[in-house]
Amino acid sequence: MMAVLRWLALGLYLVAGLVAVYLLSGHPYEWMIGESSPGEPAVTYCTLPAPSDSTFDVGVVVSAFFVLAGLGIGLFWRHTNAGRAVLVCAGLLAAVAVYRFFLRSMFC
């Protein structure tokens, strides 16, 4: 029974982390990507208008919290399979967060 609860907690951790990353890393004008006005090139991520208020800093902090919490739990349980799985999920979450917050706009 405890193993089922651990895996359920792991799934909830991963889903909550991914939802937080996707919600906090979104650009308010992302819906404009691919659209174009007559005689104008299509809008890309690099040509989106700058938002008047940004939650970028908050998103980075919250995502770092999720990743560090997962790494801490995974290192605490590292002798079990659940601990290794938490480390893998934290690594996956970190990779998604780095992409969503930094790599998408790195070459703009």
Secondary structure, 3 states (H helix, E strand, C coil): CHHHHHHHHHHHHHHHHHHHHHHHCCCCCHHHCCCCCCCCCCCCHHHCCCCCCCCHHHHHHHHHHHHHHHHHHHHHCCCCHHHHHHHHHHHHHHHHHHHHHCHHHCCC
